[in-house]
């Protein structure tokens, strides 16, 4: 009976270590994804500003003709 008890404890300890490592990996990947999304957001904002500025320039040019 003692052997089964210690085997179960060892398996649980191993399982906990594996889960901890998985959690670290997942959190690192989530941070990378978050950084990439922030960069996409910045790029999208810059493209939007450039488009609006360009359209405004065209309107001003047409209005001054």
C-alpha positions in Angstrom: 0.0 0.0 0.0 2.9 2.4 0.8 4.3 1.9 -2.6 1.1 2.9 -4.3 0.9 6.0 -2.0 4.5 7.1 -2.9 4.0 6.4 -6.6 0.8 8.5 -6.6 2.7 11.3 -4.8 5.5 11.1 -7.4 3.1 11.2 -10.3 1.3 14.2 -8.8 4.6 16.0 -8.3 5.6 15.3 -11.9 2.2 16.4 -13.1 2.5 19.7 -11.2 5.9 20.4 -12.6 4.7 19.8 -16.1 1.7 22.0 -15.6 3.9 24.8 -14.2 6.2 24.6 -17.2 3.2 24.7 -19.6 1.8 27.7 -17.8 5.1 29.6 -18.2 5.2 28.7 -21.9 1.5 29.8 -22.4 2.1 33.1 -20.6 5.2 33.8 -22.6 3.3 33.1 -25.8 0.4 35.3 -24.7 2.8 38.2 -24.0 4.3 37.8 -27.5 0.8 37.8 -29.0 -0.2 40.9 -27.0 3.0 42.7 -28.2 2.2 41.8 -31.8 -1.4 43.0 -31.4 -0.2 46.3 -30.0 2.1 46.7 -33.0 -0.8 46.0 -35.4 -2.9 48.5 -33.5 -0.2 51.2 -33.8 0.3 50.4 -37.5 -3.4 50.6 -38.2 -3.7 53.9 -36.4 -0.8 55.3 -38.5 -2.3 54.1 -41.7 -5.7 55.7 -40.7 -4.0 59.0 -40.0 -2.1 58.9 -43.3 -5.3 58.1 -45.2 -7.3 60.8 -43.5 -4.5 63.3 -44.0 -4.2 62.4 -47.7 -7.9 62.7 -48.3 -7.9 66.0 -46.5 -5.1 67.2 -48.8 -7.0 66.2 -51.9 -10.2 68.0 -50.7 -8.2 71.2 -49.9 -6.4 71.0 -53.3 -9.8 70.6 -55.1 -11.4 73.4 -53.1 -8.6 75.8 -53.9 -8.7 75.2 -57.7 
